[in-house]
Amino acid sequence: MEIEQHERYEYARKRIDQKKRLYFHFVLFLLGSIFLFIANHFLVFGFTSNWATWVITLWFFLFILHFIKVYITDRFMNKDWEREQIERLMALQQKKIDQLQTKTNNETPSNPQ
């Protein structure tokens, strides 16, 4: 019982940490985007194009990937999902072992002469 409670606590702590890092990433993205936008318009680095837009777009794409990982992928692929997958694979392996044993027993003559 205590092990399950500890696992639930660890899972909750891990999820909170993931969400906290995502929120930090979002704030960093907003502040960084503002800085890049200002730098693009007031500082000249020898580029004539709008380079900040490309950097912000790439960063936004990375943020979306981070969001998907936290709120979609990790939400469903937790310890319970992992346990279910392990049990399913173990059951399949046991079924194959049983089939091989049955096949071996049927092929072996019961009355050798």
N, C-alpha and C positions, 0 to 999 in steps of 0.2 A: 504494500500500500504506500509506504513512504517513498519507494523508488519511483512509482508513478507520479506522486506529487512533486518530487524533485525534477522529474523529466518535464512535467507541465510547466514548472517554474522556469527551468532552463529554456524551454521553447518560448515562453512569454518574454523572457529577458532578451533572447536573441531577436525576436520579432520587433520589440521596442527599439533595440539598438539599430536594426535595419531601417526602421522608419525614421529614426532620429538622423541617421546618416543621409537618408533620402531628402529630408527637409533641409538639412545643411547644404546638400548639393543644390537644391532648388534656390536657396538664398544666395549661394555663391554664384550660381548661374545668372540670376537677376543682376546682382552687383557687377559681375564680370562683364555682362552684356552691355550694361550702361557705360562702364569704363571703356570697353572696346569701341562702342558707338562714338563716344566723345573723342577718343584717341584717333579714330578714323577721320573725323571731320576737322580736328584742330591740329593734329600732328601729321606731317608729311614724311613718309618713309620711302619715297621714290616710286610708290605705286599710284597709279592714276585710277584704278578701279576701286570698287567698294569692298575691300578685303574683309572688313569687319563682319559684313553680312554672311560671308562664307564661313568664317570662324564661329559665329554665333549659331548658324544653322547646323554645323557639325556638332557643336557642344550640345545643342538642343536634342539632336538625334541620340547622343550618348546618354543624356538625361532620360529620354523616353525609354531606352533600353534598361536603365537602372530602375525606372518606375515599373516596367513590366516584370523585372526580376523580383522586386519586393512585393508587389501587389497581386501578381498573377502566378508566376512560376513557384516561388517559395511558399505561397499561401496554400497551394494544393499538394506540393511535393514535400511534405513534412515527414516527421518520424512515423506517423501512422501509415502514410502512403508507402513509405520505405518498407515497413514491416509487412504490409499486405503483399507487396511485390516479392519480397523474400519468401513468404509463406506460399505464394502461388508457384514460384519457381521450384521450391522444395517439393511441393505436391506433384508437380510435373515430373521431376526427377524420380520421385518415389514410384510414380505410376510406370515410368519406363523400366525401372529396376524390377518391379513386380511382373511386368510383361516379359522381360528377359528371363526371369526365374521360371515363370510358367512355361515359356517356350523351351527352356533347357530341361525342365522336368518332363515335358511331353516327349521330347526327343530321346531322352535316356530310357533305354529298355528297363522295365521294372523286373524282369526275370531273365537275367543273362544266362546263356547256356554254353 
